[in-house]
Amino acid sequence: MKRKLQLAFAGALIAAVGSTLTLWSADAEASVNRYTIQADSPKPEACQNHGTVPAGAWLQNKVCGYFVGTAMAGTAFDVHETAQSDYHYGHNYGGNNLCAWVPPGALSSSPSGKADESCSAETKERIGHRRAFGSDFNAGAHDATDGSPVTVDPGCAGGAFLNYYNSSDYNGGSLRDPAGTPSAEVHYRYTTTGSNPAVVVRDSNLGWVFMDRDCVTDWRGVKFNNEND
């Protein structure tokens, strides 16, 4: 009888430990908080930017870095890391499905749930360097924060778009999320990767957007720079 009780107790203990380990494993996997991107998120004042992004929030390659897309309002963003500046590194879903940084004020005040980690430290390090996502920059590394004036055909290829990249590889994409019709003069910053590349430009009304590279009608003597940072 004593032997049976010992075996029963051992079995119950193993079951309890197994249950605890299962719960711990689930918690370990779902270890990051998921938030929602807010409309009219502020541009990062700490980086000398002012105003808001009506469609959602900027996606950037690092804190105060290059514009690499727009996190659309209502989409999910899993926070993997928060910098002292309150920038957040993580995974944006929706049509983007990529890892990037969003400025302070982009997220809902409380999380909507938990999620598995999906953005590695290696990805964060890689995209922190500009040749990981672009080429033909309008200036050397750290030499400019704005684009250079170029002339474009405003109606070409549907105008301007809020997004292009669609994975954390940043090795290509497609123009999507229409932003509107740009002015004939925009400020060119860089060309994306991919077999059908886009250009990243700042329009006086639309802000930072993507356009088909073939829409540029006059480069106005821009000298391309391809050094890394």
C-alpha positions as CSV (number, residue, x, y, z in Angstrom):
1,M,0.0,0.0,0.0
2,K,2.8,2.4,0.9
3,R,4.5,1.6,-2.4
4,K,1.3,2.4,-4.3
5,L,1.0,5.7,-2.5
6,Q,4.6,6.6,-3.3
7,L,4.1,5.8,-7.0
8,A,0.8,7.8,-7.1
9,F,2.5,10.8,-5.4
10,A,5.4,10.6,-7.9
11,G,3.0,10.5,-10.8
12,A,1.1,13.5,-9.6
13,L,4.3,15.4,-9.0
14,I,5.6,14.6,-12.5
15,A,2.2,15.7,-14.0
16,A,2.3,19.0,-12.1
17,V,5.9,19.7,-13.1
18,G,5.0,18.9,-16.7
19,S,2.1,21.2,-16.6
20,T,4.2,24.0,-15.2
21,L,6.9,23.5,-17.8
22,T,4.3,23.6,-20.5
23,L,2.9,26.9,-19.2
24,W,6.4,28.3,-18.9
25,S,7.3,27.2,-22.4
26,A,4.2,28.9,-23.8
27,D,5.0,32.1,-21.9
28,A,8.6,32.0,-23.1
29,E,7.5,31.7,-26.7
30,A,4.9,34.4,-26.5
31,S,7.3,36.8,-24.9
32,V,6.6,40.1,-26.6
33,N,3.7,42.5,-26.4
34,R,1.6,43.3,-29.4
35,Y,0.2,46.8,-29.9
36,T,-1.8,48.7,-32.5
37,I,-0.5,51.4,-34.8
38,Q,-2.3,54.7,-34.2
39,A,-3.5,57.1,-36.9
40,D,-1.9,60.6,-36.9
41,S,1.1,59.4,-35.0
42,P,3.7,62.1,-34.3
43,K,6.9,62.5,-36.3
44,P,9.9,62.2,-34.0
45,E,10.6,65.6,-32.5
46,A,13.9,64.3,-31.0
47,C,15.1,63.9,-34.6
48,Q,14.1,67.5,-35.6
49,N,10.8,66.4,-37.2
50,H,7.5,68.1,-36.7
51,G,3.9,67.2,-37.4
52,T,2.1,63.9,-37.7
53,V,1.7,61.0,-40.2
54,P,-2.1,60.8,-40.9
55,A,-2.0,57.3,-42.3
56,G,-0.2,55.8,-39.3
57,A,3.5,56.0,-38.4
58,W,6.9,56.1,-40.0
59,L,8.9,52.9,-40.2
60,Q,12.7,53.6,-39.9
61,N,15.8,51.5,-40.2
62,K,17.0,52.7,-36.8
63,V,16.4,55.4,-34.2
64,C,16.3,58.7,-36.2
65,G,17.2,56.7,-39.3
66,Y,16.0,56.5,-42.9
67,F,12.3,56.2,-43.8
68,V,11.6,52.7,-45.0
69,G,7.8,52.6,-45.1
70,T,4.6,53.5,-43.2
71,A,3.1,51.4,-40.5
72,M,-0.6,51.7,-41.4
73,A,-3.1,52.7,-38.7
74,G,-4.8,49.7,-37.3
75,T,-2.1,47.2,-38.1
76,A,-0.3,45.2,-35.4
77,F,3.2,45.9,-34.1
78,D,5.1,43.5,-31.9
79,V,7.6,45.4,-29.6
80,H,10.9,43.5,-29.2
81,E,12.9,46.4,-27.8
82,T,12.4,50.0,-26.6
83,A,15.2,52.5,-26.8
84,Q,15.8,55.2,-24.2
85,S,14.3,57.7,-26.8
86,D,11.1,55.6,-26.6
87,Y,11.6,54.4,-30.2
88,H,10.3,50.8,-30.6
89,Y,12.0,48.0,-32.6
90,G,9.7,45.2,-33.7
91,H,7.5,43.6,-36.3
92,N,4.9,45.4,-38.3
93,Y,2.2,43.4,-39.9
94,G,-0.5,44.2,-42.5
95,G,1.0,44.5,-46.0
96,N,4.5,45.2,-44.7
97,N,5.3,42.1,-42.6
98,L,8.8,43.4,-41.7
99,C,11.0,44.4,-38.8
100,A,11.8,48.1,-38.3
101,W,11.6,50.9,-35.8
102,V,8.7,53.2,-35.1
103,P,8.9,56.6,-33.4
104,P,7.5,57.5,-29.9
105,G,3.7,57.9,-29.9
106,A,3.0,55.4,-32.7
107,L,1.5,52.7,-30.5
108,S,-1.8,52.1,-28.6
109,S,-1.5,52.9,-24.9
110,S,-1.9,49.2,-23.9
111,P,-1.1,46.0,-25.6
112,S,-3.7,43.9,-27.4
113,G,-2.0,40.6,-26.6
114,K,1.2,38.6,-26.7
115,A,3.2,37.2,-29.6
116,D,6.2,35.1,-30.4
117,E,9.5,36.8,-31.1
118,S,10.0,37.3,-34.8
119,C,12.7,40.1,-35.1
120,S,16.2,39.1,-34.3
121,A,19.2,41.1,-33.1
122,E,20.9,40.2,-36.3
123,T,18.1,41.7,-38.4
124,K,18.3,44.9,-36.2
125,E,22.0,45.2,-36.8
126,R,21.8,44.5,-40.5
127,I,19.1,47.0,-41.3
128,G,20.8,49.6,-39.3
129,H,23.2,50.0,-42.2
130,R,21.8,51.8,-45.3
131,R,23.2,49.5,-48.0
132,A,21.0,46.7,-46.5
133,F,17.9,48.4,-48.1
134,G,19.1,50.9,-50.7
135,S,21.6,52.4,-53.1
136,D,22.3,55.6,-55.0
137,F,21.8,57.8,-51.9
138,N,21.8,61.5,-52.5
139,A,24.6,62.1,-50.0
140,G,27.3,60.4,-48.1
141,A,26.5,58.6,-44.8
142,H,25.6,61.1,-42.1
143,D,26.0,64.0,-44.5
144,A,22.3,64.8,-45.0
145,T,18.9,64.3,-43.5
146,D,16.9,65.5,-46.4
147,G,16.7,64.8,-50.1
148,S,17.9,66.6,-53.2
149,P,15.5,68.3,-55.6
150,V,14.6,66.3,-58.7
151,T,11.7,66.6,-61.2
152,V,9.1,63.8,-61.6
153,D,6.0,63.2,-63.6
154,P,3.3,63.4,-60.9
155,G,0.9,61.1,-62.7
156,C,3.4,58.5,-63.6
157,A,2.7,54.9,-62.4
158,G,-0.1,56.0,-60.1
159,G,1.8,58.7,-58.3
160,A,3.2,58.3,-54.8
161,F,2.9,55.4,-52.4
162,L,3.3,54.8,-48.6
163,N,5.0,51.4,-48.8
164,Y,7.3,49.3,-51.0
165,Y,9.2,46.7,-48.9
166,N,7.4,43.6,-47.8
167,S,9.8,41.5,-45.8
168,S,12.6,41.9,-43.3
169,D,15.1,40.9,-46.1
170,Y,14.5,44.4,-47.6
171,N,15.5,42.8,-50.9
172,G,12.6,44.1,-53.0
173,G,8.9,44.8,-52.9
174,S,6.1,46.5,-54.8
175,L,4.4,49.9,-54.6
176,R,1.3,49.9,-52.5
177,D,-0.9,52.0,-50.2
178,P,-1.5,55.1,-52.5
179,A,-0.4,58.4,-50.9
180,G,-1.8,60.7,-53.6
181,T,-0.3,62.8,-56.4
182,P,3.0,64.4,-55.7
183,S,4.3,67.8,-56.9
184,A,6.5,68.0,-60.0
185,E,9.4,68.8,-57.7
186,V,10.3,66.3,-54.9
187,H,13.4,65.7,-52.8
188,Y,15.1,62.5,-53.7
189,R,16.8,60.4,-50.9
190,Y,17.7,56.9,-52.2
191,T,16.7,54.0,-54.5
192,T,15.3,50.8,-53.0
193,T,16.6,47.3,-53.6
194,G,14.8,45.0,-56.0
195,S,14.4,44.2,-59.7
196,N,11.8,46.9,-60.1
197,P,13.2,49.6,-57.7
198,A,11.4,52.6,-56.3
199,V,12.8,55.9,-55.2
200,V,12.2,57.4,-51.7
201,V,11.4,61.1,-52.0
202,R,10.0,63.8,-49.8
203,D,7.0,65.7,-51.2
204,S,6.1,69.0,-49.7
205,N,2.5,67.9,-49.1
206,L,2.7,64.1,-48.8
207,G,5.9,63.8,-46.8
208,W,8.2,60.7,-47.3
209,V,6.8,58.4,-50.0
210,F,7.9,55.9,-52.7
211,M,7.6,56.4,-56.4
212,D,8.6,54.3,-59.4
213,R,12.2,55.2,-60.3
214,D,11.2,55.7,-64.0
215,C,9.0,58.6,-62.9
216,V,12.0,60.8,-62.4
217,T,12.3,63.0,-65.5
218,D,15.2,65.2,-64.4
219,W,17.8,64.2,-61.8
220,R,19.1,67.8,-61.7
221,G,22.7,66.7,-61.3
222,V,22.3,64.5,-58.2
223,K,25.5,62.7,-57.4
224,F,24.8,59.2,-56.2
225,N,26.6,57.9,-53.2
226,N,26.9,54.2,-52.4
227,E,29.1,54.1,-49.3
228,N,27.7,52.2,-46.3
229,D,27.4,53.5,-42.8
